[in-house]
Amino acid sequence: MVNHEEEEEDIVWLDGSFFINDNYQLTCFTFGSHVLQLYCLHSASTDFDLTGQLVWPGAMLLNDYLSKNAEMLQGCSMIELGSGVGITGMLCSRFCRQILLTDHNEEVLKILRRNIELNVSSENPSCCAALEAEKLEWGNSDQINRILHKYPGGFELILGADICFQQSSVPLLFDTVEQLLKNRGLGHCKFILAYVSRAKMMDLMVISEATRHGMLINEVAGTRSMVGNLEGVIFEITLC
């Protein structure tokens, strides 16, 4: 005979917070003459959806590139896709006039907003841009339209760092980029993607999806380099 009381006692119900690691550490990063401070994790969460709590190699690659080419940021409006903890946005805030940082995960948005508060405080005169954070799920037309309604002029620059690691998300990424590029019109907006190669299939997919969406994808000369033990590169992507 089965003892149902004992059987029920063996069932463990885990709250969603069990999978969340919020042991953030205030960390310094240096890019050229620019020193940034922000909260981030130093090791991965147990939840694959929370990868944005870390600073990934592609973000280091993109920030290094931007710090050496800051003239492209000067006075422009920028949106970043998959911002994570916001390390790229914090660097860009020293040059851009308006920045919108986006992520799809509510837990990641919490730490992103905390880092925005840290970097726009009165004690930090380096930040000169209007910095905001919004939820954006790639391919979600309602969310994209809501953002474009709030920012009717659109954005001159779209940034993404190390955001291509799930095959299912790549078409949705380029759906979103296409809508943002078309909002500004041909020649008035570009997508700078810091890409880190982890699988040959993904390498081919990124190029094929850009092409399928009517975009021209060019490798920025001199940016291909090793990031840790992986190869990274900067792509500049525009409408054809």
Solvent accessible surface area in square Angstrom, and as a share of the most:
residue,aa,sasa,rsa
1,M,243,1.09
2,V,90,0.52
3,N,76,0.39
4,H,119,0.53
5,E,132,0.59
6,E,105,0.47
7,E,92,0.41
8,E,118,0.53
9,E,139,0.62
10,D,114,0.59
11,I,88,0.45
12,V,114,0.65
13,W,217,0.76
14,L,95,0.47
15,D,100,0.52
16,G,51,0.49
17,S,69,0.45
18,F,128,0.53
19,F,84,0.35
20,I,60,0.31
21,N,48,0.25
22,D,93,0.48
23,N,105,0.54
24,Y,34,0.13
25,Q,80,0.36
26,L,86,0.43
27,T,25,0.15
28,C,78,0.47
29,F,28,0.12
30,T,87,0.51
31,F,10,0.04
32,G,65,0.63
33,S,102,0.66
34,H,37,0.16
35,V,79,0.45
36,L,1,0.00
37,Q,80,0.36
38,L,0,0.00
39,Y,44,0.17
40,C,3,0.02
41,L,6,0.03
42,H,109,0.49
43,S,69,0.45
44,A,72,0.56
45,S,20,0.13
46,T,110,0.64
47,D,51,0.26
48,F,121,0.50
49,D,64,0.33
50,L,6,0.03
51,T,32,0.19
52,G,15,0.14
53,Q,0,0.00
54,L,27,0.14
55,V,32,0.18
56,W,88,0.31
57,P,39,0.25
58,G,0,0.00
59,A,10,0.08
60,M,71,0.32
61,L,19,0.10
62,L,0,0.00
63,N,0,0.00
64,D,57,0.29
65,Y,25,0.10
66,L,0,0.00
67,S,21,0.14
68,K,145,0.62
69,N,40,0.21
70,A,19,0.15
71,E,129,0.58
72,M,45,0.20
73,L,0,0.00
74,Q,122,0.54
75,G,40,0.38
76,C,10,0.06
77,S,1,0.01
78,M,0,0.00
79,I,0,0.00
80,E,5,0.02
81,L,0,0.00
82,G,23,0.22
83,S,9,0.06
84,G,6,0.06
85,V,3,0.02
86,G,0,0.00
87,I,5,0.03
88,T,1,0.01
89,G,0,0.00
90,M,2,0.01
91,L,0,0.00
92,C,0,0.00
93,S,2,0.01
94,R,49,0.18
95,F,29,0.12
96,C,1,0.01
97,R,130,0.47
98,Q,53,0.23
99,I,1,0.00
100,L,0,0.00
101,L,0,0.00
102,T,0,0.00
103,D,10,0.05
104,H,83,0.37
105,N,20,0.10
106,E,95,0.43
107,E,33,0.15
108,V,1,0.00
109,L,1,0.01
110,K,127,0.54
111,I,4,0.02
112,L,0,0.00
113,R,102,0.37
114,R,110,0.40
115,N,0,0.00
116,I,15,0.08
117,E,120,0.54
118,L,58,0.29
119,N,8,0.04
120,V,67,0.38
121,S,38,0.24
122,S,112,0.72
123,E,145,0.65
124,N,35,0.18
125,P,125,0.79
126,S,47,0.30
127,C,24,0.14
128,C,88,0.53
129,A,11,0.08
130,A,57,0.44
131,L,19,0.09
132,E,69,0.31
133,A,13,0.10
134,E,42,0.19
135,K,67,0.29
136,L,2,0.01
137,E,64,0.29
138,W,48,0.17
139,G,30,0.29
140,N,42,0.22
141,S,59,0.38
142,D,101,0.53
143,Q,21,0.09
144,I,3,0.02
145,N,79,0.40
146,R,151,0.55
147,I,8,0.04
148,L,22,0.11
149,H,157,0.70
150,K,103,0.44
151,Y,14,0.05
152,P,110,0.69
153,G,50,0.48
154,G,5,0.05
155,F,3,0.01
156,E,55,0.25
157,L,5,0.02
158,I,0,0.00
159,L,0,0.00
160,G,0,0.00
161,A,12,0.09
162,D,9,0.04
163,I,11,0.06
164,C,6,0.03
165,F,87,0.36
166,Q,80,0.36
167,Q,87,0.39
168,S,87,0.56
169,S,20,0.13
170,V,1,0.00
171,P,34,0.21
172,L,81,0.40
173,L,1,0.00
174,F,0,0.00
175,D,58,0.30
176,T,0,0.00
177,V,0,0.00
178,E,38,0.17
179,Q,54,0.24
180,L,6,0.03
181,L,2,0.01
182,K,121,0.51
183,N,65,0.33
184,R,72,0.26
185,G,24,0.23
186,L,115,0.57
187,G,74,0.72
188,H,112,0.50
189,C,11,0.06
190,K,57,0.24
191,F,0,0.00
192,I,0,0.00
193,L,0,0.00
194,A,0,0.00
195,Y,10,0.04
196,V,3,0.01
197,S,29,0.19
198,R,97,0.35
199,A,50,0.39
200,K,147,0.62
201,M,124,0.55
202,M,14,0.06
203,D,32,0.17
204,L,107,0.53
205,M,42,0.19
206,V,1,0.00
207,I,81,0.41
208,S,61,0.39
209,E,17,0.08
210,A,0,0.00
211,T,87,0.51
212,R,158,0.58
213,H,16,0.07
214,G,36,0.34
215,M,5,0.02
216,L,94,0.47
217,I,31,0.16
218,N,78,0.40
219,E,79,0.36
220,V,32,0.19
221,A,95,0.74
222,G,85,0.82
223,T,15,0.09
224,R,113,0.41
225,S,50,0.32
226,M,124,0.55
227,V,23,0.13
228,G,77,0.74
229,N,132,0.67
230,L,49,0.24
231,E,68,0.30
232,G,0,0.00
233,V,3,0.02
234,I,0,0.00
235,F,18,0.08
236,E,54,0.24
237,I,0,0.00
238,T,38,0.22
239,L,28,0.14
240,C,104,0.62
